[in-house]
Every structure is written in structure tokens, then in C-alpha cells.
Amino acid sequence: MVSDFNGLPRWLPTIESSRIVLGKNREVGCIRELTRANGTKVQEKLIAYEPWNMSLSYTYIGGQRVPATITPP
């Protein structure tokens, strides 16, 4: 399920939709645009995909970042 670069909305409730905006799904170099439940959008690029090793890597390339929250001990 995770290998579907465009399938994040099926298993991550905070992602409302995903669409490939460049290239093809599961193809290194493709770009997806995610829409979060709060309406913000982010774009991510697939930089590695190795189904035989059950791994993929992607990087943020644009859009509204998720703010980090640090809770003191």
C-alpha cells in the first residue's frame, strides 16, 4: 500500500487528496500534490523507488510546511 506514491489518502487520515502533477506514479522524479484536511497543499518529489527492497524516498519541494511543535520534558 505504501508503495503507491499517489495513495497516501487511503491510509493517512490527515491527507484529503493526492494527485500526480508531473511524471507517472512510482516513477523516480514524479511530483505529487497533497491536499491536507485543513486545505493546505504541499508538493513532494519521489527521489528513490525500490520495490524489491520495499523502500521509497521523497522530498518536500513546495507548499505550506507543517509546523513543528516541541513539548518540553
N, C-alpha and C positions, 0 to 999 in steps of 0.2 A: 504494500500500500504506500509506503514512504517513497518508493522509487518513482512514483508518478509525480513529477515536478509540478504539475498543474493540479494535483489532487489534495492540497492542503486543507481546503474547506470541508472535506469529508471526515477528517479526524481531529481538526483543531477548531474548537467552537468559537474562538476569537476572530477567525478569518471568515468573512461573509462570502467572498468570491475570489477567484483566481482566473486570470486569462493570460495566454501566451501572446506577447506583443511583438516578439522578434524570434525567428527561428522555429524549431519544432520541439515539442515536448521530449524530454530525455536526451536532447542533443546538446553537447557542450557548446556554450555560447548563447543558448536561448535565454530570453528575458521574460520573466513573469511579472504581472502587476497584481498585487494583492490588495483587496479592499477589506479593511478591518470592520468589526461590528460597529465601531464608533464612526465609521465613514471615512477615516483617513486612508490614504493609499501609500504604498511603498513598491519600489521595483527592485527585483533581485535577479542576479545573473548566475546561471549554472556554470561552474568552473571545472567540475570534475564529475564524471558519472561512470562507475564501475560496477555493473550489476553482478558480475562474478565474484566480487569482493563484498557485495552488499553495502556499497558506500556511494555517497554523493556529497559534493561540496558546492556551496553557493555563497555569493557575497552581496551585500547591500549596494545598490548603485544610485538610489534616489528616492525621495519621498520623505514623509514625516517619520522620524525615528521614534521608537518607544522610549520614553524617559526612564532612566534607571532610578530605582529607589533603594536607598541604603538604610537599613534599620540598625541603629547602634545596639551593641550587646547589652 
